[in-house]
Amino acid sequence: MTRLPDRRLFLLGLPLACVATGAHAGGGGAKQASEPAVRLASIGIPVVRNRQVVNYLFVSVRINLTMTAPEAKLRELEPVFRDTVVRVSHRISFGKADRHDQLDEARFKSAMMPEFTRIAGPGNIKSIDIVSQSPKKHLG
């Protein structure tokens, strides 16, 4: 008769497997912890042509901070960063000149860098990344 492994051995090994899995999962978090940033979830900004809204772009932004920046304090200011994006996007249309379903990333970054620096303080922001962009209407 074949003997099946004892259930007690299985139950003893279960906590070890959980600890090993938790240690493995924590490895990715250490990489992100070394790169301080503030993430702005999807923000709807208008694209304006001839004083008319022709589309909305939903943009997710990552503000990369310097290593000396007070990351926790700046993460608390996330609503202020979001509000600034909305306010500036109502003054400047960030849609590409030839396509109103795409973000002009260079214009966005050049307009937002001084605004974000004003909020965060000089020397705290390294760069701005556009994580994702999605238009409300697609050009066919």
N, C-alpha and C positions, 0 to 999 in steps of 0.2 A: 504494500500500500504506500502511495506517495505521501509524503508529509509536507503540508503547506507551511509556509513561514508563520511563526507565532504572531498573533495580533499585537502583542505587547511590544515586540521589536518595531513594528510599524509605527505604533503610537509614540515610541521613544525617539524615532528618527524624524518625526514630523516637525517638532520645534527646530531642529537643526536645519531642515530644509527651508523653513520660513526665515530663519536668520540669514542663511546664505542668499536667499532671494532678495531680502531687504538690503543687504550689503551691495548686491549687484545693481539693484535699482537706484541706490543712492549715488552711484558713480556718475550718472548723467547730471544730477543736481549739482555736483561739485564743479562741473565744467561751466554751468550757467552762473554759479555763484561767483566765479572769477571774472565774469564780464558784467559789471553793474549796468543796469538799464532800467528805463521806465517804458512800459508798453502801454500804448493807447489803443484800446479796442476799436472796432469799426466806427468811424465817424462819417456821417453823410455830409458832403460838401457840394454846393451847387456849381454847375458849369454854366457860365453866362455868355451869351452872344447877343450883341446889339441890345443890351439892357433887358434881355429876356432869359429866363432860366430854360435851358434846353436839355439838361440832364443832371443827374446827381451821381457822384462817385462816392462809394463807400470805401474808405481808406483805413488801414491799420498801420500804425506807426510805432517804431521802436526808437527811443531816444537813448543812444549809447552814452554812458557817462564815463568820466575819467576815473581812475582808481582812487583819487583823493576826494571825490564828490561824496556828499552825505546822502547815500542811496535811500535810506529809510525816509529821510525828510523829503526828498524829491519825489518818492513814490506817493507820499501823502498829497502832493501837489498835482497829481494826475488829473483831477477835475479842472484845475486851472489851465493845464496844458491843452486839454480837450476844448475848453471854452475859447482859448486863444486861436486854435485851428479854425473853429467855426467863425469867429469874428473876422479873422484875416481873410478867410475864403469868401466872405461876403463883400470884401473890398477888391480882392484880386481873384480872377478866375484861373484856376489851376488846370483846366483842361488844355490839351494840346491844341494848337492853332488849327490844325487840319482835321483833328478827330476829337469830337466831344465825348467819346467814350473811354478816353485814356488820360491818365494824369501826366502832366509835364513835371516829372520828378525834379529836374534841375531847378525850375522856377519855384516849386514847392519848398525844396530844401534851402534855397537862397533866401526866400522870404521868411521861413520859419526859424532858421538858425538864430538870427538876432532876437527874435521874440522869445524863443526858448531860453536863450542866454540871459535875457532880462529877467525871466522868472527864476531860473536856477542860480544865477550869479555867474560872474566871469570865471572861466577856467573849469567849469563843472561839466560841460557838454563836449563830447568828443566828435560825435557825428549823428546823423539822422538816417534811419533806414526805413524804406517803405516795405512793410512786411507783405501786405496784400492790397489789391485794389480791385473793385468790382463795380461796373456801371449799372445804373438802374435800367437804361435802355442800351442795347447793343446796336452798332451800325451793321447793316446787312450787306 
